[in-house]
């Protein structure tokens, strides 16, 4: 069996991780090598040298204490992802037993690191997301700011299971904000301030690397009525 681990610091309780990990259909789309998930069937595509090998698995999820295990069982082998909290450290261990085991060291390292960083990022987003009252694809978000906007976008992406979307927000004074996310990246910001001045920011930022810099200087810091639509 080939095994690799990665640790990250998480300043949130285990219960926050449980929320994220208990819904793999929302979390898996942000894992490295992810291809698709349908019910309990997950597919990954792992590049090795000049080839791309596809893997299809049945997923089982288990929890015990401050530990969670994702077990992926397929024709080519068994992939086990273990999540364990010790203090403020999350340790993610990826283990593979099966086809191409000798060549899976680097992919497993990338897998463990990418998963750990994704889980940390979504825990941060859950904690800092502005208060939102949403019904279906519409709702009201209190006080979107440059600091909370990234968390809101990541939260929507997680709820939509990694699908492409546009979120549009309108404030009482007429300020308008539109964010386009496609392929797991923020691609475009359209803004119209209360005076009617319009601006567009073209970007290419992976959601898991999205910070507040791109939102600095925008006319935010107010309540927005938002609408989300898949594209």
Secondary structure, DSSP 4 states (H G I P E B T S, - for coil): -EEEEEEEE--S-HHHHHHHHT-HHHHGGGSTTEEEEETTEEEEEEEETTEEEEEEEEEEEEEETTEEEEEEEETTEEEEEEEEEETTEEEEEEEEEETTGGG-HHHHHHHHHHHHHHHHHHHHHHHHPPPEEEETTEEEEEEE-HHHHHHHHHHHHHHTTT--EEEEEEETTS-EEEEEEETTEEEEEEEE-TT--EEEEEEEEEGGG--SGGGTTSS-SEEEEEEEEE-
